[in-house]
Amino acid sequence: MEKEKCEVKQSLDRLIKNRPDLAFKKTDNKGKEKPDYFKVLDAVLRLSPQSYLPKSIPECDACLLMISSINEGATTFKYENTFKFMCEISHPKLDELWSLLDVSSEEAVVLIELSERFFAERLEAYFLFKDGMAHDEIANFETESVADVIKKIAEGSKHGTVISHPSKMSHPSCKYPRVYSTDFKKSQDGYLRSGNAEALFDLHINATQLKVYKFLSLKINGISILEHLKSPNLTLLSETFGLSELFFENILNIFSDCIYSQSLKTDRFVKQVYFPIDYEQYHQLSLLTPAGLVFNMKAKIDWLTSRSPQAYSGKKARQSNDYHELGYKTLSDLTVTKHGGDHPKNISGLNNKHQTYYLLSSKPPELTHHNIRLPRTDFFKETFSAWQAKEVLESLHRLFLTDYNNINLRDGRDYRIQQYVDLVIEKMWQVRLFFEEYSGELSSALPLEQKTWLYPQFAEQRQQEDEWLDKIIRHIARGLINHYSHSKVIANPLTLSDQELLAIEKVVASNKENLR
């Protein structure tokens, strides 16, 4: 972790510079003074806000430190990158931070316990309300100022609609439909789909009014302000922000169009399909993206592959070629989808927050390529062809054309016949080995003797019986004769004499045990 890239250290250095009460020093081994970052952190983190919004500069400083990023290069507030979040999950990256700040392991335990006092939902609120203001201004927020900000956000909500399926994820120019649908049945089928997983709401709104989405997304006691407005739980909102219930009644009226106005009309840019329901009847459906689900899935995948402590330490060990006891999980073949190009704000609130989401691999299964054609009705017609024995058949043909007969010629003939049988045996083993690993359905159309010869379930029977083997020997002898006489490999085959036919049967029969 480089010093100039650690936002937490930068925040601490600013605090030490601007607040004399935090100028804690300690001496290193060489007698040189340096900042005591533990004491600075300890003093700052003990001032966690007691109200929903901080009421003093020290409380603001504590909030700002909590939302400072540990990950290098983070430029926008993302809770998953913050010092607070890293402390919550005891992320191993904290060890690098403690080393950078010269904080001992005992001191680190104290700081992590202090960070637990901060409520994440208050940090989100602090970040929203301080947006566009100087750091000190929020500490001096008057009740009227809070009311003005909320009222301005509510006025901006008139330009948007709370939705669940943003049409702009189909095409940026789409204005309709605007649908908020949550009425889905839950199921135990294990699929990530509407009803089975938590799906956050989204907002169709002008890019300049995204504060509306951020405000409605803020949580109080674990429930979003949107849900508090829909309840409506105006008393809690009143107590949280220090404003009257009458004020929030007016705010609810202003928000009502944004929350409750829906439009089911479609847009020419939305993809449409015909969905059959009965004979010669159909529904015409407009396909929309369930934003809450896809970004929910993105968060789960990011946690699994990169944000979790196990993923971080496992990948680091892999890069260093070190042993890692627990290992880590990852998902491959992910497609990253991005809507809006350089302007994700123009799509929806959730899209602006997450920027991208993933598509899981949907490729068809890869089929194992094999260089053999499996027999379905006859091994000698489908799996072992004349062209596979072309060289042997041509050599035999040249011998058959010879007009004399002697021992050398007969030995050469028998040698070529044996070559043919060897090719059959080689193909036999290829088929047998394939079937041993094959999990599909085997053909029932093969002759029984060929099933016994090739199928793995007949392995024991092959050793105990001979009747099937005698038939296979005749098959091979007839196969050689047919390949020579009736295939296109040999252009002008001769009519074989009884002597040649007997020689073929004799050589094939001599391979009886090799064929078993």
C-alpha positions as CSV (number, residue, x, y, z in Angstrom):
1,M,0.0,0.0,0.0
2,E,1.6,3.2,-1.1
3,K,1.5,6.1,1.3
4,E,0.3,8.7,-1.3
5,K,-2.6,6.5,-2.3
6,C,-4.0,5.6,1.2
7,E,-7.0,7.9,1.7
8,V,-7.2,7.0,5.4
9,K,-3.6,8.2,6.0
10,Q,-4.3,11.4,4.0
11,S,-7.4,12.1,6.1
12,L,-5.4,11.6,9.3
13,D,-2.6,13.9,8.1
14,R,-5.2,16.6,7.3
15,L,-6.8,16.2,10.8
16,I,-3.4,16.5,12.5
17,K,-2.7,19.7,10.5
18,N,-6.0,21.3,11.1
19,R,-6.7,20.3,14.7
20,P,-4.0,21.1,17.4
21,D,-5.8,18.7,19.8
22,L,-4.7,15.8,17.6
23,A,-1.0,16.6,17.4
24,F,0.0,13.3,19.2
25,K,3.7,12.4,18.8
26,K,5.9,9.4,19.5
27,T,9.5,8.6,19.1
28,D,10.8,5.9,16.8
29,N,13.9,3.7,17.4
30,K,16.2,6.4,16.1
31,G,14.9,9.0,18.5
32,K,13.0,10.8,15.7
33,E,9.5,12.2,16.4
34,K,6.6,11.1,14.2
35,P,2.8,11.2,14.4
36,D,1.2,8.7,16.8
37,Y,-1.6,7.6,14.4
38,F,-3.1,5.3,17.0
39,K,-3.8,8.1,19.4
40,V,-5.2,10.2,16.6
41,L,-7.5,7.4,15.5
42,D,-8.5,6.6,19.1
43,A,-9.4,10.3,19.8
44,V,-11.4,10.7,16.5
45,L,-13.3,7.4,16.6
46,R,-14.5,7.9,20.1
47,L,-16.7,10.8,18.8
48,S,-19.2,8.8,16.8
49,P,-22.4,10.8,16.1
50,Q,-25.3,10.1,18.5
51,S,-27.8,11.6,16.1
52,Y,-28.6,10.7,12.5
53,L,-26.6,13.6,11.3
54,P,-23.4,14.8,13.0
55,K,-23.8,18.0,15.2
56,S,-20.2,19.1,15.5
57,I,-16.9,19.3,13.5
58,P,-15.3,16.5,15.5
59,E,-18.2,14.3,14.7
60,C,-17.9,15.2,11.0
61,D,-14.2,14.4,11.1
62,A,-15.0,11.0,12.6
63,C,-17.6,10.3,9.8
64,L,-15.2,11.5,7.1
65,L,-12.5,9.1,8.4
66,M,-14.9,6.2,8.5
67,I,-15.9,6.6,4.9
68,S,-12.3,7.2,3.7
69,S,-11.2,4.5,1.3
70,I,-8.5,1.9,1.9
71,N,-8.5,0.6,-1.6
72,E,-6.1,2.6,-3.8
73,G,-7.6,4.7,-6.6
74,A,-11.1,4.9,-5.2
75,T,-12.6,8.2,-6.3
76,T,-16.2,7.9,-5.3
77,F,-17.9,6.8,-2.1
78,K,-18.5,3.1,-2.1
79,Y,-19.2,1.6,1.3
80,E,-17.5,-1.7,0.4
81,N,-14.2,0.2,0.1
82,T,-14.3,2.2,3.3
83,F,-12.3,1.9,6.5
84,K,-15.6,1.2,8.4
85,F,-16.4,-1.8,6.1
86,M,-12.9,-3.2,6.2
87,C,-13.1,-3.2,10.0
88,E,-16.5,-4.9,10.0
89,I,-15.2,-7.9,8.1
90,S,-11.6,-7.9,9.5
91,H,-10.2,-7.6,6.0
92,P,-6.5,-8.7,5.7
93,K,-5.8,-5.4,3.9
94,L,-6.1,-3.8,7.3
95,D,-2.8,-5.4,8.2
96,E,-1.1,-3.3,5.5
97,L,-2.8,-0.2,6.9
98,W,-1.7,-0.9,10.5
99,S,1.8,-1.4,9.2
100,L,1.7,1.9,7.3
101,L,0.4,3.7,10.4
102,D,2.7,1.8,12.8
103,V,-0.2,0.5,14.8
104,S,0.4,-2.6,16.9
105,S,-2.0,-5.6,16.9
106,E,-3.3,-4.8,20.4
107,E,-4.0,-1.2,19.3
108,A,-5.7,-2.5,16.1
109,V,-8.2,-4.4,18.3
110,V,-9.1,-1.2,20.1
111,L,-9.6,0.7,16.8
112,I,-11.8,-2.1,15.3
113,E,-14.0,-2.1,18.4
114,L,-14.4,1.7,18.2
115,S,-15.4,1.5,14.5
116,E,-18.3,-0.8,15.5
117,R,-19.9,2.1,17.2
118,F,-20.6,3.8,13.9
119,F,-23.8,3.0,12.1
120,A,-23.3,2.5,8.4
121,E,-26.7,4.1,7.6
122,R,-25.6,7.3,9.3
123,L,-22.4,7.4,7.3
124,E,-24.5,7.1,4.1
125,A,-26.7,10.0,5.3
126,Y,-23.6,12.1,6.2
127,F,-22.1,11.6,2.7
128,L,-25.4,12.6,1.0
129,F,-26.0,15.7,3.0
130,K,-22.4,17.0,2.8
131,D,-22.4,16.6,-0.9
132,G,-21.9,20.0,-2.5
133,M,-21.0,21.6,0.8
134,A,-17.8,22.3,2.6
135,H,-16.8,19.8,5.3
136,D,-17.5,22.2,8.2
137,E,-20.9,23.4,6.9
138,I,-22.7,20.1,7.7
139,A,-21.6,20.4,11.3
140,N,-23.4,23.7,11.6
141,F,-26.5,22.5,9.9
142,E,-29.5,24.2,11.3
143,T,-32.9,22.4,11.3
144,E,-34.0,24.8,8.6
145,S,-31.1,23.8,6.4
146,V,-31.9,20.1,6.7
147,A,-35.5,20.9,5.8
148,D,-34.4,22.9,2.8
149,V,-32.3,20.0,1.5
150,I,-35.1,17.5,1.9
151,K,-37.6,19.8,0.4
152,K,-35.4,20.4,-2.6
153,I,-34.9,16.7,-3.1
154,A,-38.6,16.1,-2.9
155,E,-39.3,18.8,-5.5
156,G,-36.8,17.0,-7.8
157,S,-38.7,13.7,-7.3
158,K,-41.5,15.1,-9.6
159,H,-39.2,14.3,-12.5
160,G,-38.9,10.6,-11.7
161,T,-40.7,7.3,-10.9
162,V,-39.8,4.5,-8.5
163,I,-39.5,1.3,-10.6
164,S,-38.2,-2.2,-10.4
165,H,-37.6,-2.9,-14.2
166,P,-35.9,0.1,-15.9
167,S,-36.8,0.4,-19.5
168,K,-33.7,2.5,-20.1
169,M,-31.6,-0.6,-19.6
170,S,-33.2,-1.8,-22.9
171,H,-32.5,1.4,-24.7
172,P,-31.4,4.8,-23.2
173,S,-34.1,6.6,-25.1
174,C,-37.0,4.7,-23.6
175,K,-39.3,6.7,-21.4
176,Y,-41.8,3.9,-20.8
177,P,-42.9,1.6,-19.3
178,R,-42.4,2.6,-15.7
179,V,-43.2,-0.5,-13.6
180,Y,-42.7,-1.2,-9.9
181,S,-43.6,-4.9,-9.3
182,T,-42.8,-6.8,-6.2
183,D,-45.7,-9.3,-6.1
184,F,-43.8,-12.5,-6.7
185,K,-44.1,-15.8,-5.1
186,K,-41.2,-17.2,-3.2
187,S,-40.0,-20.7,-4.0
188,Q,-37.4,-23.1,-2.8
189,D,-36.2,-24.1,-6.3
190,G,-32.8,-22.5,-5.8
191,Y,-33.0,-20.1,-8.8
192,L,-32.0,-16.4,-8.6
193,R,-35.3,-14.9,-9.6
194,S,-37.9,-12.4,-8.5
195,G,-39.4,-13.5,-5.2
196,N,-36.4,-15.7,-4.3
197,A,-33.9,-13.0,-3.7
198,E,-33.9,-9.5,-2.2
199,A,-34.3,-6.9,-5.0
200,L,-33.7,-3.2,-4.4
201,F,-35.9,-0.6,-5.9
202,D,-34.7,1.6,-8.8
203,L,-35.5,5.0,-10.0
204,H,-36.3,6.3,-13.5
205,I,-35.2,10.0,-13.3
206,N,-33.2,12.7,-15.0
207,A,-29.5,12.4,-14.3
208,T,-29.4,15.8,-12.6
209,Q,-31.9,14.6,-9.9
210,L,-30.1,11.4,-8.7
211,K,-30.1,12.8,-5.2
212,V,-33.7,11.7,-5.0
213,Y,-32.7,8.0,-5.4
214,K,-29.9,8.4,-2.8
215,F,-32.3,10.0,-0.3
216,L,-35.0,7.4,-0.7
217,S,-32.3,4.7,-0.4
218,L,-31.1,6.0,3.0
219,K,-31.9,3.6,5.8
220,I,-33.3,4.3,9.3
221,N,-33.3,1.3,11.6
222,G,-32.5,-0.9,8.6
223,I,-35.5,0.2,6.5
224,S,-35.2,2.6,3.6
225,I,-36.8,6.0,3.7
226,L,-38.9,4.9,0.7
227,E,-40.6,2.3,2.8
228,H,-41.0,4.7,5.8
229,L,-42.8,7.1,3.4
230,K,-45.0,4.3,2.0
231,S,-45.9,3.1,5.5
232,P,-46.1,6.0,6.3
233,N,-44.0,6.2,9.4
234,L,-43.9,9.9,9.7
235,T,-43.2,9.9,13.5
236,L,-39.8,8.2,13.0
237,L,-38.9,10.5,10.2
238,S,-39.8,13.5,12.3
239,E,-37.7,12.3,15.2
240,T,-34.7,11.3,13.0
241,F,-34.4,14.7,11.3
242,G,-35.8,16.9,14.0
243,L,-38.6,18.1,11.8
244,S,-42.3,18.2,12.4
245,E,-44.7,15.5,11.2
246,L,-46.6,18.1,9.3
247,F,-43.4,18.8,7.4
248,F,-43.2,15.2,6.4
249,E,-46.9,15.0,5.5
250,N,-46.2,17.7,2.9
251,I,-43.0,15.9,1.8
252,L,-45.0,12.7,1.3
253,N,-47.5,14.6,-0.8
254,I,-44.7,15.9,-3.0
255,F,-43.1,12.4,-3.3
256,S,-46.4,10.7,-4.0
257,D,-46.2,11.0,-7.8
258,C,-42.7,9.6,-7.8
259,I,-43.6,6.7,-5.5
260,Y,-47.0,5.7,-6.8
261,S,-47.4,6.8,-10.4
262,Q,-46.9,3.9,-12.8
263,S,-47.2,3.6,-16.6
264,L,-47.8,0.3,-18.4
265,K,-47.5,1.6,-21.9
266,T,-44.5,0.3,-23.8
267,D,-41.9,2.0,-26.1
268,R,-40.9,1.2,-29.6
269,F,-37.3,0.7,-28.4
270,V,-38.2,-2.1,-25.9
271,K,-37.7,-5.6,-27.3
272,Q,-41.0,-7.5,-27.6
273,V,-41.8,-11.2,-28.0
274,Y,-45.0,-13.2,-28.8
275,F,-45.7,-15.6,-25.9
276,P,-48.1,-18.4,-26.8
277,I,-50.8,-19.1,-24.2
278,D,-53.4,-21.2,-26.0
279,Y,-54.0,-22.6,-29.4
280,E,-53.6,-19.7,-31.8
281,Q,-53.5,-17.2,-29.0
282,Y,-50.6,-15.3,-27.5
283,H,-49.5,-12.4,-25.3
284,Q,-47.3,-9.7,-26.7
285,L,-44.7,-9.1,-24.0
286,S,-42.2,-6.2,-23.5
287,L,-38.9,-7.5,-22.1
288,L,-37.5,-5.5,-19.2
289,T,-34.4,-5.9,-17.0
290,P,-35.0,-6.7,-13.3
291,A,-32.4,-4.2,-12.1
292,G,-32.7,-5.1,-8.4
293,L,-31.9,-8.8,-9.2
294,V,-29.0,-8.2,-11.6
295,F,-27.3,-5.8,-9.3
296,N,-28.0,-8.1,-6.3
297,M,-26.2,-10.9,-8.2
298,K,-23.3,-8.5,-9.1
299,A,-22.9,-7.8,-5.4
300,K,-22.8,-11.5,-4.5
301,I,-20.3,-12.3,-7.3
302,D,-18.1,-9.3,-6.3
303,W,-18.0,-10.5,-2.7
304,L,-17.2,-14.0,-3.7
305,T,-14.5,-13.2,-6.2
306,S,-12.8,-10.0,-4.9
307,R,-14.3,-8.3,-1.8
308,S,-14.3,-11.1,0.7
309,P,-11.2,-11.6,3.0
310,Q,-10.8,-15.1,1.6
311,A,-10.7,-13.9,-2.0
312,Y,-8.2,-11.1,-1.2
313,S,-5.8,-13.3,0.7
314,G,-6.2,-16.3,-1.6
315,K,-5.4,-14.2,-4.8
316,K,-2.5,-12.5,-3.1
317,A,-1.1,-15.9,-2.1
318,R,-1.5,-17.1,-5.7
319,Q,0.3,-14.1,-7.1
320,S,3.2,-14.7,-4.7
321,N,3.1,-18.5,-5.4
322,D,2.5,-19.1,-1.6
323,Y,0.5,-21.9,0.0
324,H,-3.0,-20.8,1.1
325,E,-4.7,-23.1,3.6
326,L,-8.3,-22.1,2.9
327,G,-8.1,-21.2,-0.8
328,Y,-10.7,-19.1,-2.5
329,K,-13.6,-19.3,-5.0
330,T,-14.1,-17.5,-8.3
331,L,-16.5,-17.4,-11.2
332,S,-15.1,-17.6,-14.7
333,D,-16.6,-16.7,-18.1
334,L,-18.4,-13.7,-16.8
335,T,-19.6,-11.1,-19.3
336,V,-19.5,-7.5,-18.0
337,T,-22.4,-5.4,-19.1
338,K,-22.4,-1.6,-19.0
339,H,-25.3,0.7,-19.8
340,G,-25.0,4.3,-20.7
341,G,-21.4,4.3,-21.8
342,D,-19.6,7.2,-20.2
343,H,-23.0,8.5,-18.8
344,P,-24.4,5.7,-16.5
345,K,-26.4,8.4,-14.6
346,N,-28.8,8.7,-17.6
347,I,-30.0,5.1,-17.1
348,S,-31.3,4.7,-13.6
349,G,-30.3,5.1,-9.9
350,L,-29.1,1.6,-9.4
351,N,-27.2,1.6,-12.7
352,N,-25.4,4.8,-11.6
353,K,-24.5,3.3,-8.2
354,H,-23.2,0.0,-9.6
355,Q,-22.0,1.1,-13.1
356,T,-21.8,-2.5,-14.4
357,Y,-23.3,-6.0,-13.9
358,Y,-22.5,-9.5,-15.0
359,L,-24.0,-12.1,-17.3
360,L,-23.3,-15.6,-16.3
361,S,-22.0,-17.9,-19.0
362,S,-24.9,-19.3,-21.2
363,K,-22.8,-21.1,-23.7
364,P,-24.0,-24.6,-24.7
365,P,-22.1,-27.5,-23.3
366,E,-18.9,-28.4,-25.0
367,L,-19.2,-31.8,-26.8
368,T,-16.3,-34.1,-26.7
369,H,-14.9,-34.5,-30.2
370,H,-14.2,-38.1,-31.1
371,N,-12.7,-39.4,-34.3
372,I,-14.9,-42.5,-34.4
373,R,-18.5,-42.9,-35.6
374,L,-20.3,-44.9,-33.0
375,P,-22.3,-47.9,-34.2
376,R,-26.0,-47.8,-34.1
377,T,-27.1,-50.7,-36.3
378,D,-23.9,-52.3,-37.6
379,F,-20.3,-51.8,-36.6
380,F,-19.0,-52.9,-40.0
381,K,-21.2,-50.4,-42.0
382,E,-21.1,-47.4,-39.7
383,T,-17.9,-47.5,-37.6
384,F,-15.3,-49.4,-39.7
385,S,-15.5,-48.4,-43.4
386,A,-13.6,-49.5,-46.4
387,W,-11.8,-46.2,-46.6
388,Q,-10.2,-46.8,-43.3
389,A,-8.6,-50.0,-44.7
390,K,-7.9,-48.4,-48.1
391,E,-4.2,-49.1,-48.1
392,V,-4.7,-52.8,-47.1
393,L,-7.4,-53.4,-49.7
394,E,-5.3,-51.9,-52.5
395,S,-2.3,-54.1,-51.5
396,L,-4.6,-57.2,-51.4
397,H,-5.9,-56.3,-54.9
398,R,-2.4,-56.1,-56.3
399,L,-1.7,-59.6,-54.9
400,F,-5.0,-61.0,-56.3
401,L,-4.0,-59.6,-59.8
402,T,-0.8,-61.7,-59.8
403,D,-1.1,-64.6,-62.2
404,Y,1.1,-67.0,-60.3
405,N,0.8,-68.7,-56.9
406,N,3.6,-69.6,-54.5
407,I,4.3,-69.6,-50.8
408,N,5.6,-66.0,-50.7
409,L,2.5,-64.8,-52.5
410,R,0.3,-66.6,-50.0
411,D,2.3,-65.3,-47.0
412,G,1.9,-61.8,-48.4
413,R,-1.8,-62.3,-48.8
414,D,-2.2,-63.6,-45.2
415,Y,-0.1,-60.7,-43.9
416,R,-2.5,-58.1,-45.6
417,I,-5.5,-60.0,-44.2
418,Q,-4.0,-59.8,-40.7
419,Q,-3.4,-56.1,-41.2
420,Y,-7.2,-55.7,-41.9
421,V,-8.0,-57.7,-38.7
422,D,-5.6,-55.5,-36.7
423,L,-7.4,-52.4,-37.9
424,V,-10.7,-53.9,-36.8
425,I,-9.3,-54.7,-33.4
426,E,-7.9,-51.2,-33.0
427,K,-11.3,-49.7,-33.8
428,M,-12.9,-52.3,-31.5
429,W,-10.9,-51.0,-28.5
430,Q,-11.6,-47.3,-29.4
431,V,-15.3,-48.0,-29.3
432,R,-15.1,-50.1,-26.1
433,L,-13.1,-47.4,-24.2
434,F,-15.5,-44.7,-25.3
435,F,-18.5,-46.7,-24.1
436,E,-16.8,-47.2,-20.7
437,E,-16.8,-43.4,-20.1
438,Y,-20.1,-42.8,-22.0
439,S,-23.1,-41.9,-19.8
440,G,-25.7,-41.6,-22.5
441,E,-28.1,-44.2,-23.8
442,L,-26.6,-47.0,-25.8
443,S,-28.2,-48.1,-29.1
444,S,-30.6,-51.0,-28.8
445,A,-30.5,-51.6,-32.6
446,L,-27.1,-53.4,-32.7
447,P,-27.2,-57.2,-33.3
448,L,-26.8,-59.0,-30.0
449,E,-23.4,-60.4,-30.8
450,Q,-22.1,-56.9,-31.5
451,K,-23.5,-55.6,-28.2
452,T,-21.7,-58.5,-26.4
453,W,-18.5,-57.6,-28.3
454,L,-18.6,-53.9,-27.6
455,Y,-20.7,-52.9,-24.7
456,P,-19.0,-52.7,-21.2
457,Q,-21.9,-54.5,-19.4
458,F,-21.1,-57.7,-21.4
459,A,-17.4,-57.8,-20.4
460,E,-17.8,-60.9,-18.2
461,Q,-20.0,-62.7,-20.7
462,R,-17.4,-62.2,-23.4
463,Q,-14.9,-64.3,-21.4
464,Q,-17.3,-67.1,-20.7
465,E,-19.1,-67.7,-24.0
466,D,-18.0,-68.3,-27.6
467,E,-21.2,-68.3,-29.7
468,W,-21.2,-64.5,-30.1
469,L,-17.5,-64.7,-31.0
470,D,-18.0,-67.1,-33.8
471,K,-20.6,-64.7,-35.3
472,I,-18.2,-61.8,-35.0
473,I,-15.5,-63.7,-36.8
474,R,-17.9,-64.4,-39.7
475,H,-18.9,-60.6,-39.6
476,I,-15.2,-59.6,-40.0
477,A,-14.6,-62.1,-42.8
478,R,-17.7,-60.9,-44.7
479,G,-16.8,-57.3,-43.9
480,L,-13.4,-57.7,-45.6
481,I,-15.0,-59.4,-48.7
482,N,-17.7,-56.7,-48.9
483,H,-15.2,-53.9,-48.5
484,Y,-13.0,-55.4,-51.3
485,S,-15.8,-56.4,-53.7
486,H,-18.6,-53.8,-53.2
487,S,-17.0,-50.6,-52.1
488,K,-15.7,-47.8,-54.3
489,V,-12.2,-48.2,-52.9
490,I,-11.3,-50.8,-55.5
491,A,-12.4,-49.7,-58.9
492,N,-12.4,-53.2,-60.6
493,P,-12.4,-55.9,-58.0
494,L,-11.9,-59.5,-58.9
495,T,-14.3,-62.3,-58.0
496,L,-12.6,-64.1,-55.2
497,S,-12.0,-67.8,-55.5
498,D,-12.8,-70.3,-52.8
499,Q,-9.1,-70.4,-51.9
500,E,-9.1,-66.7,-51.1
501,L,-12.3,-66.9,-49.1
502,L,-11.0,-69.8,-47.0
503,A,-7.7,-67.9,-46.4
504,I,-9.6,-64.9,-45.1
505,E,-11.7,-67.0,-42.7
506,K,-8.7,-68.9,-41.5
507,V,-6.6,-65.7,-40.7
508,V,-9.6,-64.0,-39.0
509,A,-10.3,-67.1,-36.9
510,S,-6.7,-67.2,-35.7
511,N,-7.4,-63.9,-33.9
512,K,-10.2,-65.4,-31.8
513,E,-8.8,-64.5,-28.4
514,N,-7.7,-61.0,-29.5
515,L,-11.3,-60.3,-30.5
516,R,-12.7,-61.5,-27.2
